[in-house]
C-alpha cells in the first residue's frame, strides 16, 4: 500500500481460508504502513465471480446458521443485534430526511429502518440474490459504485455507509475518494473494518482461529496505524473509533472448541455486566476486533 521496499515486508501467515490448494498465496505484513495484505490475491475476474455467485455460500461456511446467509429474510433477522450496535455511533451523524448510501448493503438490514424514519436510502450490492431482495423491498439498489458515478446526474449523499467492505476492495484509497465525490459538503463516510489486533489473534493466539481468520476474500487487514495511513492521504478530517463485536462467550468457545458460533453461549451464567466489561476492556487496550472510521467532507 505504501510501496515500501522488500526489506520492510515479512510473512504474517501462510494460512488463507478458502484458498485453493497450490495457489501459493499468503498474507504479508508491511512494516512501512503496518497493513497486512494478501499476495497474490484474487484476479479481477475471480473477484467478480466470487461476489456475484459464491459469496453467500462462502459466508455460510464461515458463519454457520448464526449468520443468516442462507437467505435474505434470515439475514435481516440475524443481523438485528448488529444494526442496533451500529446505530449507537451512527445516530449522532444522521440528518433528518437525509440521503443515505450503503455500499455493500447485503440484505439491506441497515437501510429499512432508516427509510421508515424518513431517510432517502440507496444501496449498492454486487450479489444478485441480495440485490433482488432489496429491490423487492422498494429501495433503489445498484450493482456497483461505478454505476452510481455514471448516472447522468449522480446523487449527492449526506451519509455513505459501508461495513466490512473496504478490506475486500483492491484499492482502498481510490474506493474512499470515489465516495467523497458523491458526498454533499459536510457529509460523512462512516465505515467498519476488522482490526488485525483482534484478541483471538494478538492476545490468545488460538491456532484454529489463525486458520480461520485470514480470508481469501480479503486483500487487506488493517491495524489502527494502517488505517490512519490510508485516511491521512485523503486530506479530510477523520476519526477512528474502536469497537468489540464478539463477546467473552465467543472467545471461550474458540479457546475450548476451536470454532466460531459461541456468541451469548454463557451469558446467562456470566451475566451481561461481565460480558460488557470484557468488551470495554478490550476496547481500552486496543485489542478489539473492529475499527470504525469517520471521514467528513470538509
N, C-alpha and C positions, 0 to 999 in steps of 0.2 A: 504493500500500500504506500509506503514512504520511499520505495526504491533504494533502501539501504543495501549495502554490499553483502556478499556471501558470508563475510566474517561475522555478521550480526544475525545470521539465521541458524536455528537449531531445530531438531526434530522434537515436536511436542508429543506426538503419539503416532503409531502405525495402525492403531485401531480405527477403522472407518466403518461405522454401522451402515449397512445397506449397500456397501460397495461390492462389486463383482470380484470374485477371486482372480488374482493375476493382474488386476488393474494397475497395481504398483503405486497407488496414491497414499498420501499420508498428510497429517497436519503438522505445520511448521510454526515456530514462534519467531517473529521478527523482534529483535531487541532494540530496534530503532524506534518504532511506533507502538510496540507492545501488542500488536494484533496477532492472532493465530489464524492461519489460512491454510486451505486445502490445496494441494498440488499433486498431480494435475486434477483439476476439477471436472465437472460435467461440461460437455460442449454445449453450445447454444441450442443445437437440435435436440440433444438429450434432455436439456433443461425444459424446453418447451413441451416435449412429450411427457416428461415426468409430471409436470403440474397440470397438464390438460387431462391426463388419463390415469395416472398412477398414484397421485399424492394421497388420496383418501385411504387407499389400501395400505400404503406405506405407514401412514399415521395410525391406522387401526392396529397394525403390527406393533407399533411402539407404545401406544397408549392403552390398548385393550378396550374393553367395553366402557371404561370410565370416560373416555374422551368423546364419545358420541359420534365418531367418524363414520358409522355405518350408514347414516342418512341425515339429511339436513334438519329434520324436526328433532331428532335425538341430539344433534349437535347444539341446537339452540337451548334445549333443556339442560344439557350437561354443562353449558358454559354460563349459566346464570350467576354462579358464585364469582366467576372471572369478571363478568360485566360489572357486578357490584363493587368488586375490588378496584377496578379501573375508574369507576365513576368518582371515587374518593379524590383522585387527583385531576380528573377531567372537569368536574363541575365548576371550579373557580375560573376556568378558561372558556366556558360556553357563553355565547352571546344569545340573548332571546331572539328566536326566529332566524338564527344564523344558518349559514350554508356549511355543511359538513361533508367531507370526502373521507371515506375509509379505503385505504389501499390494502388489498388482501382481506376483503371483508368476510370471506368464507361463507357461513350460513346467514350472515347479516345480523347476528345476535346483538351486536353493539348498536346497530342503527335503528331497529324497530322502535325501542322506547324513546330514542331521540326524535324520531319522526312524529311519534304520538305527542311528544312535548312541544311540537311546533317548529322543529328544525327542518330545513330542506336537506335531505340526505341523498348522497350519491355513493355508489360502491364501485370498486374495481376488483374483479375476481377472475383469474385465469381458468379455474376449474369449471367445466361446463355443467357438472352436476349441481354445484352450489349456485352458480350464476343463474341457472334457470329457476331455481327455487327463489332466489332473491327477487328476480323479475316477477315471479308469481305473487309475491307479497307487495307489489306495487312500487318498488324502488327502481330508479334508474341505475343500471349497472353496466360497466364496460369491461372488455377483455383485458385492457392494459392501460397504463398511464399514458402511453404514446397515443392511444385512441382518443383520450380526452384532450391532449395537447393539440391534436389535429382537427378538432372541431372548428367550424367557421368562426364562431365566437366562443372561445374557451371560457367556461365559467370561472369566477374568482371565488375562493372559499375563505371563510373565517377560521376554519379549523381543518387541518388534514391529519388524519389519524392512521397509524399502522402499528400493529403489534406482532412481533416475531416474524417480521418480513425482511428487514434490512440485512440480516445475516444470510438471506437467500439470494441477494442480488449481486450481479457481477461487479458493479461499480457503485459503492455506497455514496460517494461524494456526488456523482452525477445524478443519482437517484434523488438525493435531497435537493440539489439545485433545481431539478425539473419541477419539484413540488413548490419551491419558493416562488417560481414563476407563476404559479396558479393561486398564490395567496393574495388576499387583499392587504393593503398597508395595515400593519398592526396584527395581522393574522398569525396563527401559530401552527407549527408542526409538533405533534406530540407522539412519541413512539416508545415501544418497548423492545429490548433485545435481551437475549440470555447474557448473563455475566459469567465470564470464564472463571471468576473466583467462586463459583458455586461451591458450597461447603462439602458436598459429596465428593468433589474433585480435589479442592485445595486443602480442606481440613481433614477429612476422613480417609480420602484416597482409597475408595472401595473398588476393588478390581472389576466387579461386574458392572458398576456404573461407568467405569472408564471405557469398557467395551460398548456400552450403550450410548454414551453422551455424544461422542464425536460423530456427527451425521454426514452422510454423503450429500444430503440436501443443502448443507451449509458451506459456502465458500469461506466464510469468516466467523470467528468468535472474538468478541470484544471484551477487553478489560475497561475499567474507568479511564485509564491513561490512553488506551487506543481510541475510545470514543471521544475523549477531549481532543485528540489529534484530528479526527475527522471533522468534528463540529468547528474546531478552530479555523479550518480552512474556508468556512462558509462566510466569515466576516459578519455574522449576525449575533445579537445577544442570545446566549443559550445557557441552560442549566442542566445538570444531571442529577437525578434522584435515584435512590436505592429502594428496592422492594424485595420481599421474600414471598414467593408463591407457595412453596411446598412446606409442609409442617413437620413437627418432630415425629409424628406417627409415620409419615412417609419415609423419613430418614432412618427410623428404627427398622422398618421393613426392608429397606435397602441393605442395612447392616446385617440383618438376620437372614433374609431370604435371597438377597442379590437380585431383586426385581422391583419394577415400579408398581404402583397401584395401592399404596398404603395410606393415602390421604384420609385423615379422620379415623383411622383404624382404632386408635387407643384414646381418642379424645374424651370419650365418656369416663374413662378411668383417670387420665391425666388432668382433665379439666381444660376449658377454653383459656383460662388465665395463663396456665403454663405454656400452652401452645403459642399464645400471642407473645408472651415474654421471650420465648425461644426465638421467634421470628425477629422481634425487635433487637435482640442481642446480636443476631447475625447481621442485621442492617447496620447497627452501630459500628461493628468492626469491619464492615465492607466485604464480608464473606457471605454474601447473599446471592440468590440465583437470578436476579432481574435488575436491569438498569433502565431508567426512564429518561428519555431526552426531551427537552422542551426548547424549541427554536422560535424566536419572534422575528417576524419580517419587518424590521425597523431599520 
